[in-house]
Amino acid sequence: MTRLNDATLDRLPAGIPSPRGRPRPGIGIVHFGPGAFHRAHQAAYIDSLLADDPRWGIAAVSMRSKATVAALAEQDGLYTLAIRDTESSDRVIGAHRRFLGPDDAAETHALLRDPAVRLVTSTVTEKGYCLGSDGVLDMAHADIVADLAASNAADATPRSLIGWLVSGLAARRDAGTAPFVPMPCDNLAANGAKLHAALVAFARARDAGLGDWIAGEVRVPSTMVDSITPASDAALYADVAATLGVEDRAAVQRESFAQWVIEDICVPLGPDLAAAGATVTSDVGSYEKAKLRILNGAHSTLAYIGLLRGSASVADAMRDPALAQFVDAMIRDDIMPMLPRFAGFDLDAYRAAVLQRFRNPVILHRLDQIAGDGSQKLPYRLGDTLIANRRAGRMPTGVVTAFGAWVAFVIQRSRAGIPIVDPAGTALSAAAREGTPSEVVAKLIAAGLGVPPEIRADPEASAAVAVAAERIVGGDWAML
């Protein structure tokens, strides 16, 4: 079948929204990490602006693999955004203009120097920021060490996002050009503040003056992003081809709900993202906490307990009455009491909406996809709630059970010889391969893996997680 590209746009059914007839945009945004979430979320917002303001086309940069950018390039940057919900629809996105992989460092350097580029966004997952468990740049991280060692070479290819951003900002400073705005779009609490601190720390290790310039001149907004975006699969590609009449090997899918909350940093971002539907606010933190703790915390809980109980997808897990009731109770009893109430946001309505989104039968969101990188995700998704409860003198039994389920999941995978998808996968397997669940919990806490450091000094909470892990490994689900 013919591929989707500029030449085949006119063959699409008339009812499919697409960029046909629209001027080709310039490049005003560089994005690191053009995976499915970026293409289903941020790129869709940007695409809606381009008919009226074509300055904000996106250069997609992949630091590790050429596969995604190659697929986009083959299709002239066009791909289908398939909304899969109670009401489904398809739309062709045409926001991407350049497609750069690991071998295209010179072009990436040139774009970061280009004054027309005003915004540099990223979706590289939590681990892509090279932060330690304390949220501070890990100066011993292999990629950071390598980038610092090569930082004096103008044509070096950075290995880390931090290295790329500092390299681009250094070039702007040296040229007397205004800095671009770095904007992280990953699920990381206070992501803007953490990225800014990481950039300053890296830059000061390279050049004290550069670090001071970034500290004073570069603003980094925190963001919160939300839309359930399962991985693309053969069924999606076949469905899209049947609808469009052309093959699309870069198609992505998501639910209809999408949210992008951006901190107002009192500096123009470039594109008018508020006009595209983003929320620009001085209080990203409240939105962020609600999303990370309610949606992401519940997601991780469904993933580990659901996999252990035989479910494969979020919708499957929500069809387990005991598990669905448990997650609802955890949100109401453990999570919501520790969240701030703020104007214009109804936590009860948000809880109900999240659970309804989880029940979406049209979209297949695999639990094993959500379960990956648990040691990086859980400190934010569940750990902050556990700490807040303990500081309030409460023992959040639902969250404790969720941590116990993660430990049981790690034990099960390691002892079955199944690789654990996690930056700390090797260390997790080593800790969980032998010993009782209580002993494994002690090793994980001592190593700072997954469980927040503050819990090390809380023997009651540590013991509760150990008891939950013991019960779950033993097949006791009476707590649900």
N, C-alpha and C positions, 0 to 999 in steps of 0.2 A: 504494500500500500504506500502511496505517496506520503512523504513527511510533511508536517506542519512547518511552514517557513514563509518568508515574505511573498514568494511567488504563488503560494497556495491560499493566501488569505482570502482572495476573492471567491474561492470555491466553498467557503464555509457557509452553513445555513444562515439565512438573513437574521434569524432571531438570536444568534450567538454574539454577544458584545465582544468587540475586538478593536485593535488599533488601526484597522484599515482606513485609509484616507487621512490619517493623522501624520503630521510632519515628524521626521525622525528626531528624537530628542538629543540635546547635547548631554555631556556628562557633568553632573554637579554633585554626585554622591559616589563614594567608593564603599563597597560593602565586603567585609571579610566573613567568609563562611556562608556561601550561597546554597545552603541545604534547603530541605523542604519547608521548614518553618519560615525562613526568610522569604521564600518565594510565595508562600501562601499568605503571609501576614504583611510585613513592611512593604514589600514590592507591590502588593495590591493597593495599599494606601497611596503610594507614590504614583502608580499607574493612573489613578483617578484624577491626578493633578495635571498630567502631561498635555492634555488637549488644550488647556488654557495657559500653561506655563511649561514650555518644553525644555527648560534649563536643567531639569533634575533627573535626567536619565542616570542609570546605575551602572557602574563598572563592578562586575562580580569577580572577587579574588578568592581563590581557593589555595590555601597554604600547603596542603598535604597531598591532595589527589586531583588529577585532571578530569576525572570522569564527569562530574556535574557540569563544569564549565565547557567541556567538550560537547556534551549533549545540548547545552544551550546554544553554543556556537553553530552546531549543525542545523539548528532551527531558527537562526537569525535572532536568537534571544526570545523567541515566542514560545509560550507554553500555556496549557490550560489550567485554570484554577477551578476545580470541581467542588462545589459546595454540596455536601452530602448530609442531609438532615431531613426533617419531616417534609420540607419542600426543598428539592434539589435543583441545581442549576449549573451551567458551565459558562466560563468567561475566559477569553484569551488575553493574557497579560503580555504587554510589550514594553516593559520598563527598563530592561537591561540592554546595554549598548556595547560593552566590552567584556571579554571573558578571559580571565588571566589565571594561569596555573602556576605551579612551583617553578617552571622554567621561564616565566615572564617577569622576572624581578625588575628589569630595566624599565618596562612599561609601568609597573606598579609604582616604582620610585617616581617616575615622571608625573603620574597622576596625583600622587600625594603632594608634589611640589606645585601643581597647577592651581593658580588662584581661583579658577572657575569651580574647583571642588571645594564645597563649603562644609559638607557633612561626611563623616566617616563612621559608618555603623558596623556593628559586629553581632553575629550569632555563632559563637564558637564553643558553646556550653560552659558550664562553670569551670571545668578544668582548663579551658583555653586561656584563662587569665593568669595562670601560673601563681596562684595565691596559696599560702600556707593555710593550715587549719584555723589560724587566727585572723584570716582575711587580709593579711599583709603580703606583699610580693615576696615570694620565696627566692631569695637571691642564690640559693644553692640548686634551684631547678636547672636541669641540664640545658634546656632551651635558653634560659636567661644567661647562664654561664657562657654558652656559645655565642650568644648575641653580643654580650659585653666584650668578649674577646675579639669579635670582628667589627666592633662599632666604629673603628677609625677608617675602615675601608668603605669608600663612598658607594661602591657597586656591590657590597655584600648582600646576600639574601638572608634576611632575618628568619629565624625559625619560629619566633613567637609573635603573637599579636602586639605585645608590649614593644618588642624590638621594632616592628614595622611602624607603629604609631610614633615612637620617639624619633625614629629616623626621618619620617616625614615632617614632624614638627621642627626638628633641627634644621632641615632644609629650608623650611619657611622662615625660621628666625634668621638664618644666614642670608636669605634673599631679601629680608625686610618686608616679607609678605605676612598678612594677617593669618593667624593659625586657623586651621579647620576646627570644627567641633567634633570631638570623638563622642560617640553615643553607643554605649553597650545596650544590647537588647536580649540579654540572657537572664534567666531566673536566678538572680543573685541579690541578696538583700543589700540595699544601698549601693547598687552596682556603679553608679556614677562616682560616688565618693571613693569607692575602693579602686576603681580604675584610675582616677586622678592621682590618688596616692601612689599607686603602682608606677605610673608614668614618671612622677617626680622622683621616686626612689631610684628607678632605673637610670633616669637622666642624670641624677647627681652622681651615681656611680661611674657614669661615663664622662661627665663634664659638669662641675658644680654650677657654673653660670647658666648652662642649659636647664638644669634642674630648677634654678631660681626663676628663670623665664617661664617655664611651663607652670610652675606654682602660681605665678602672678598673672599670666596672660591667657592661660588655657582654661576654659570652663567645660565641665563634663556633666551633662544632665543625667540624673538617675531616671530610669524608666521602669515600667511594668508592662509586660506584654502577655496576651492571653488569647489562645484559640487552639482547640484540640486538633492536632495535625498528625494523623497516622501516616506511616510510611506508604509510599506508592507501591503498587503491586501489579501483577499481570491482569487481575480483574479490573483494576482502575483503567489501565491502558486500553483494554478491550472495550470497556464501556465508553471511554472518551472517543475512541476511533469510530465506534458505531454512531455516536452523536454528531461528530464533526465531519466524518467522511475522509479524514486523513489521519495518519499515524502520529502520535505525540508521545515520545519516549522521555519527556521531561515534565509530564503532567504531575500536578500535586492535588491533594484533597484536604479539606478541613470541614469543620462544622460551620454553621452560618454565623455563630457568635464570634466576634473579634473585638479585642480591646487593646488600645495602646495609650498608656498614661505616661506623660513626659513632664519632667520637672521644668518649671519656668526659670531659666537661668538669666533672664533679662539680657540675653544676647540673641540676635536673630540666628535661627538654625539654617536658614536658606529656604527650603521648601516650606510652604504654609501647611504644616501637617494638621493644624486645627481645622482648616477648611476641608481636609480629607477625612475628618472624623476622629482624629486623635484628641485626647483630653490633655490640655496643658494646664498644670496646677502647681501650686507651691507645696502641696502635701501629697507627694507620690508615696511617701512612707506608709500612710494609712491604707491606700489601695494595695500597695505591695504586700503588706502584712496579711491583709484579708485574702489575697490571691495565693501567696506562698503557703500560708498556714491552712486555709480551708481547701482550696482546689488542689494544690500540689501535695499538701500533707495527706489529703484523702486519696489522691491518686497513688502515692507510694504505698499507702496502707492497703488499698485494693490490690496493688501489684503483688506484694509479698504474701499476703494472706490468700489472695485469689489463686496464685500459682501453687501455693502449698495445698490448697483445697481442690485443685484440678481445673480451674478456669483458665481460659486462654486470652480473653479480651476484657476490656472494661465493662462492656454490656453484659458479657457472660457473668462476671463477678457480681454485677448489680442484680442479676436474676437469682443469686443465692440469697434467700430472704434473711438468713441470720447475719450474713456479712453486710448486706445493705443496711440493715437496722443498726448494726454495730458502728458502721462508719457515720451514719446520721447522728447517733448518740455521741460519738467522739467529737464531732464538730460542735454539737450543742453544748456538751458538758465540759469538754477540755479546751477547745480552741476558742470559741466565741467569747467566753468570759474574760479571756486574756487579750482581747483585741480592743483598740480604741473605737469609740463611736464618733462618727464625724458627719457633718452636714451633707445631705444629698446622697447618702449611701445607707441602704437598709440591709443589715447583716442577715436578718432572717430571710429576706427575699433572695439575697445572694446565695445563701446556703441551699434554699429550695431550687434555685436555678442551676446551681452546680450539680446537684444530684440528678436533676432532670437531664442535663447535658450528658451525664455519665450513662444514662439509659438509652441514649440515641442508638436505635437498632441498625441504622443504615451504615454507620461508619465503624470500621474495625480498627480499634486502637489496642494493639497487642500489649499484654501485661509485661512480657519479657523486654519490650522496648522501654517501658517506663521503669522497669527494675534496674536498668543499667546505671552505673556510676553512683550507687547508693552511698558510698562513703563520702562523696562530695555533696550529694543532695540532702541527705537526712539532717545534717546539722541545721540547715535553714528550714526545711519543710516540716520537720517534727521536733528538732532539738530546741529551737527557740521557744516553742510552746511548752516543752517539758521544763525548761529553765524558768519560764515565767510562772508556771504553776508552782514549782518548788519554792521560788522566792515568795510566793503568796501563801506558803504553808500547805499546799494541796498536793495530793498524789494523783496525777491524771491517768487513771487506769487504762483508758483507751489508747493513749499515746504510748504508754509503757508497753502495752500489748503489741502495738505496731513495731516498736523497736525490737521486741522479742521475736516477732515474725521475721524481721530482717536478719537477725542472728540465725534463726532456724533455716532461713533460705540460704545463707552463706554456708552453714554447716552441710545442708543437703547437697548443694552444688559441689562443694569441695570434696566431699566424701564419695560422690558419684563420679568424680573425675571430670566434671563439666567446668570449663573455664568460666570465671566470674568476670563479666564485662564491667570493668572498673579500673581507673588509673592505679588503684591500690590492690588490684586483683590478686597479684602474687602474694602480697603480705596478708590479705584476707584469707586466702586458701591455706597459707602456712599456719595462721592462727587457729583456723577452724578444723584442720584435718584430724586433730586428735584432742581428746579431753571431753569432759562433760560440758553441756551447754553453759553451766555456770562458770567453768574454767575458761571457756571461749570468750564469754562476756568480759571476764576480768582481763584477758589478753587484749581484746579490742579496745577496752577503756584505757588500759595502760599505754597502748600504742597510739591513742588518739584517733582511732579509725571509726568514723561514723557517729560515734557517741560524743556529744559536746564535752570539752575539757572540764567544764564546771561540774559535771556529774562525777568526775573522779573524786572530788571532795564531798560527795553526797552518798554515803554508804547505803542509806535507805533506798534511794532511787536506783542505785546500781544493783542492789539485791532484788528489787522489784522487776527490773529488766531480766535478770538472771532467772527468776522464777517463771516469768512469762515464756522465756526461751525454753526452759526445761519442759513446761507443760506442752508447748506446741510441738517440740521435737518428739515428745511422747504421744502425740496424736490427741491430746486433750483440748477440745475446742469449747469447753463449757463456758468460757468467758464471752463467747459471742452471743 
